[in-house]
């Protein structure tokens, strides 16, 4: 496919593949090589319309080939095609337009030995997603880097514009006693990018854009960088997943067939990035009739045996929005 000026355009597929292990939400990443300065990327591949009838079939095929993983729930996020997202002004290669996807993988391991070998050869690995967005994890309280570093610079940056920056900052970062909205992951990332507090912004624009000569930008406070615009795609995926947990039972795509209510709560907390009140959470689960007891217990906690539950699939037929609006 080419534009009128002859510049070729390639359609790519990028996948934010979410797994979970030991109460840690994970994202599958790949690298071009083993160099220390090589940035993480989301798995991606070209769309071949001669081999794959749909984008989703193409996505599943290259994920299986690259990482040996079976993915469950898959949904399209957004089309990412900004100028410069892959190429530089003097590049003559194809302009890459990526169709981003959110995919869920139960566990964080390949399906079999052959798949495990494919994963190892590909250089792919699961990484905790909070290393890319450390300000999003509130399970142990308000992240310190917000008040000690990020917010002071953001407020200084916002004050040099009209009211629009200040309003966006107030909503995204819950200033002036607003409640933190866990779904605004992309909004927060975009503000940090615009203010030059994200390493990718410096790479894209040639320098940081905070116009304060005395300000030293410390990218270690703003998470691990990714290649191209892959961290923006990941922010979009986390925002979407956190929102859909509230009206779709997607959390069970990441659970085993049997689990305790504590397991379920810890999983929701890990994905939402915040601590939940135990009794309120259990009341919500019971009210929504999302689970049913298996009649067995688990003693792996070391204390009193905990009752095991499973997802009650009939809930999908009973109402339109069977989620966990916590």
Residue pairs with C-beta under 8 A, 6 or more apart in sequence:
1 8
1 9
1 10
1 11
2 8
2 9
3 9
7 94
7 95
8 94
8 95
9 94
9 95
9 96
9 97
10 46
10 94
10 95
10 96
10 97
11 46
11 47
11 97
11 98
11 99
12 44
12 45
12 46
12 47
12 96
12 97
12 98
12 99
13 44
13 45
13 46
13 47
13 55
13 58
13 59
13 62
13 98
13 99
13 101
14 42
14 43
14 44
14 80
14 98
14 99
14 100
14 101
14 230
14 233
15 28
15 42
15 43
15 44
15 59
15 63
15 71
15 100
15 101
15 103
16 27
16 42
16 77
16 100
16 101
16 102
16 103
16 233
16 234
16 236
16 237
16 238
17 27
17 28
17 42
17 43
17 63
17 67
17 69
17 71
17 103
17 104
17 105
18 25
18 26
18 27
18 102
18 103
18 104
18 105
18 129
18 237
18 241
18 254
19 25
19 26
19 27
19 28
19 104
19 105
19 106
19 107
19 108
19 126
19 254
20 26
20 107
20 108
20 254
20 267
20 270
20 271
21 107
21 108
21 126
23 266
23 267
23 269
23 270
24 128
24 130
24 270
25 128
25 129
25 130
25 270
25 271
26 108
26 126
26 127
26 128
26 129
27 42
27 126
27 127
27 128
27 129
27 132
27 234
28 42
28 43
28 67
28 69
28 105
28 124
28 125
28 126
28 127
29 40
29 41
29 42
29 43
29 124
29 125
29 126
29 127
29 226
30 40
30 41
30 42
30 43
30 66
30 67
30 122
30 123
30 124
31 38
31 39
31 40
31 41
31 123
32 38
32 41
32 227
33 123
34 123
39 225
39 226
39 227
40 127
40 132
40 224
40 226
40 227
40 230
41 226
41 227
41 228
41 230
42 226
42 230
42 233
42 234
43 62
43 63
43 66
43 67
43 124
44 62
44 98
45 58
45 59
45 62
45 66
47 55
47 58
47 99
48 58
51 58
51 61
52 58
52 61
55 76
55 99
55 101
56 74
56 76
56 101
59 74
59 101
59 103
60 71
60 74
63 69
63 71
63 103
64 70
64 115
65 118
66 118
66 122
66 124
67 110
67 115
67 118
67 119
67 122
67 124
68 110
68 111
68 112
68 114
68 115
68 116
68 117
68 118
68 119
68 122
69 105
69 110
69 111
69 115
69 119
70 105
70 111
71 103
71 104
71 105
72 103
72 104
72 105
72 106
72 253
73 102
73 103
73 104
73 250
73 253
74 101
74 102
74 103
74 104
75 101
75 102
75 103
75 240
76 99
76 100
76 101
77 100
77 101
77 102
77 233
77 236
77 237
77 240
78 100
78 233
78 236
79 97
79 98
79 99
79 100
80 97
80 98
80 99
80 100
80 229
80 232
80 233
81 95
81 97
81 98
82 229
83 95
84 204
85 96
85 98
85 228
85 229
86 95
86 96
86 228
87 93
87 95
87 96
98 233
100 233
100 236
100 237
102 237
102 240
102 241
104 250
104 253
104 254
106 253
106 254
106 255
106 256
107 256
108 126
109 116
110 116
110 118
110 119
119 125
129 234
129 238
130 136
130 137
130 273
131 223
131 224
132 223
132 224
132 226
132 231
132 234
133 185
133 189
133 223
133 234
133 235
133 238
134 143
134 145
134 221
134 222
134 223
135 143
135 145
135 146
135 150
135 188
135 222
135 223
136 182
136 185
136 188
136 238
136 273
137 143
137 273
138 180
138 182
138 273
138 274
138 275
139 269
139 270
139 273
139 274
139 275
140 275
145 221
145 222
146 173
149 218
149 221
150 192
150 197
150 221
150 222
151 173
151 175
153 195
153 197
153 210
153 212
153 215
154 169
154 173
154 191
154 192
154 195
154 197
155 169
156 210
156 212
156 215
157 165
157 195
157 196
157 210
158 165
158 166
158 168
158 169
159 166
160 211
168 187
168 191
169 175
169 191
170 176
170 178
171 178
171 181
171 184
171 187
172 181
172 184
172 187
172 188
172 191
173 180
173 188
173 191
174 180
174 181
180 274
182 242
182 272
182 273
182 274
183 239
183 242
183 243
184 239
185 235
185 236
185 238
185 239
185 242
186 232
186 235
186 236
186 239
188 235
189 198
189 231
189 232
189 235
190 232
190 235
192 198
192 222
193 200
193 201
193 232
194 201
194 209
195 201
195 209
195 210
196 202
196 205
196 207
196 208
196 209
196 210
196 217
197 208
197 210
197 217
197 219
197 221
197 222
198 219
198 222
198 223
198 225
198 231
199 219
199 222
199 225
200 225
200 226
200 229
200 231
200 232
201 208
201 209
202 208
202 217
202 219
203 225
208 217
210 217
219 225
223 231
225 231
226 234
241 250
241 271
242 271
242 272
242 273
244 250
244 323
245 251
245 268
245 271
245 272
245 323
245 324
246 323
246 324
246 325
246 326
247 321
247 322
247 323
247 325
248 321
248 322
248 323
249 290
249 311
249 315
249 316
249 322
249 323
249 324
250 323
251 264
251 267
251 268
251 271
251 324
252 290
252 311
254 267
254 271
255 263
255 264
255 267
255 311
257 310
258 294
258 296
258 298
258 308
258 309
258 310
259 308
259 309
259 310
260 298
260 301
260 306
260 307
260 308
260 309
261 281
261 282
261 285
261 291
261 306
261 307
261 309
262 301
262 306
264 285
264 291
264 309
265 276
265 278
265 281
265 282
268 276
268 281
268 324
268 326
269 275
269 276
272 326
276 326
280 326
281 326
284 324
284 325
284 326
285 291
285 324
288 315
288 322
288 323
288 324
289 312
289 315
289 318
290 311
290 312
290 315
290 322
290 324
291 309
291 310
291 311
291 312
292 309
292 310
292 312
293 307
293 308
293 309
294 308
294 309
294 310
296 307
296 308
297 305
297 306
297 307
297 308
298 305
298 306
298 308
299 305
299 306
315 322
316 322
